[in-house]
Amino acid sequence: MDTHATEPAEQQAATDSSAADDTPWLTAREQRLWRAHLEVSKLLEYQLSRELQPHNLAINDYEILVVLSESPQRRMRMTDLATATLQSKSRLSHQITRMESAGLVLRQECPGDRRGLYAHLTDQGWETLRKVAPDHVRSVRAHFVDLFDHDQIDAMYEALAPIAEHLRGLRGRG
């Protein structure tokens, strides 16, 4: 009988690798937390994306519309937008091209910087956001926020905020 068959892959690697002796492997409790986080993250993004499809938007499109709507003059430098939406400049450029074709955003030159570009939320993009936002907020409530009680919401924020701060601090390094 193979004794490794029921072990998690990481534990099998620990047994099979001499370098694994220094690895602080996850406990069963930690592994359960990590896997639950991965599953929730993926399933939530999938569900929210699915519910945006009737509006002809992807979750990343919606995020860009929101970020631009909250920016002064409803525009942002492309490099800053890439940072704000956690996308590579190349991926954002492709996405903005698609959104331009749909009339949601425009690229505009930055005065005084010939290489710099703004992404600007069009009136059509603004109206699309205003139309879609109520449905999206209902989805976020139904699939996330309303599943917590008042104290759990505060506890989740307090648990997640330091992780986000830590990871933001790592961006741009290396």
C-alpha positions, 0 to 999 in steps of 0.5 A: 500500500502506498502510504503517500497516497492520502498525504497532501502533495506538500507533505509528500514533497517533504518526505521526498526532498532532503531540502524539505527539512527546513520547510515550515510545512502547513499544519492541517489547520493552516492547510484547511484555511489556505485551501478555503481561502483559495476556493472562496476567492476563485468561486467568488470571482467566478460568480461575480464575473458570471453575473456581469456577463449580461451587461457585457462586462468582465470583472476587470472591466467593472473594476476599471470603470469604478476606479476611473469613476472615483478619480479626479476628472474620471481619468487616470494615467495608464501606469497608475491604473495598472497599479490600482487594478493589479494588472501588468501594463501590457494586459491593461493596454489590451483591456483598455483597447477592448473597452475603447471599442465598446465606447466605455473609455478613451485614451488621451495624451498627457499634456507635457508627457508625449509618452504618457497616456490617460484612460478616461471614462466616457459618458457611456462608460459612466452610464454603464457603471451607473446602470450595472452598479446596483446589480453588482452591489446586490451580487456582492451582498448576496455572495459575500457581505450578507453572509457575515454578521456585524462582528464577523465583518469587522473581524474579517477586515481586521484579518485581511487588512494586514495581509493586503498591506504586507502584499502592497509593500512587496509590489514593485520589489524584485 
